[in-house]
């Protein structure tokens, strides 16, 4: 697994391989598998993302009752032609909600890179495939790009909210989605890395403050923010806009910020939104039900 995005860019320049191909070759070496087996694993993951989207139940709520049915509301607004944004962003928003709500309702999802951020990458990729008619193989190739970016973040920083706050989950997922999107649209390795950096920079410092300790509020709606952020960051990078701070340094900054975060803001459910009067009331109400135990 690569230790820096700069290394991937340098290898792409010297070898002539694409970003995704370099990550695939690295995956083959690391797992000691064939090209066919590696590609099959990515195609299987992408199919699971499709299943997460199509498996959404518009009438289902999570066990806590805190989330569910919101994607259906957004879908209705889209059907009525009342969305403020364009159709691609509207599709991204709806899918991010669908998949994140499915996670809260214990349905099938792909942790990309975590369950709490599961809606970001699929929302972007599925919507873009629908718009541009990319093949499933092309989508699988874009997952290598996302995986390569996620791998570098994992090596240099962290992907878990308990370690680095929500910037490590939604922020990393947004960076992965931005890079994958740039790759699909023919961007260079450098543009891929700058898109990732722009996306991650926009979410630096994001706290992980789940109400009642559940990956539901505000987690589900943050998937929407991360997905839309990925699209805008990709557009900026493809327009030639660069991150003034090198991509690897942005990741290092995320690590530093995460280490300076108080533990109450790192998935403990004791700070931020979880500590508001309403957040505390929800926690108490859920703790009174034996089937939803209070988080220690």
Secondary structure, DSSP 8 states (H G I E B T S, - for coil): --S-HHHHHHHHHHH---HHHHHHHHHHHHHT--HHHHHHHHHHHHHHHHHHHHT--TT---TTSSS-SHHHHHHHHHHTT--SS-HHHHHHHHHHHHHHHHHHTT-----SS-STTHHHHHHHHHHHHHHH---HHHHHHHHHHHHHHHHHHHHHS---HHHH-GGGTHHHHHHHHHHHHHHHTT--HHHHHHHHHHHHHHTTT--B--GGG-S-TTHHHHHHHHHHHHHHHHHHHHTT---SS-HHHHHHHHHHHHHHS-GGGBSSSSSGGGGSHHHHHHHHHHHTSTTS----
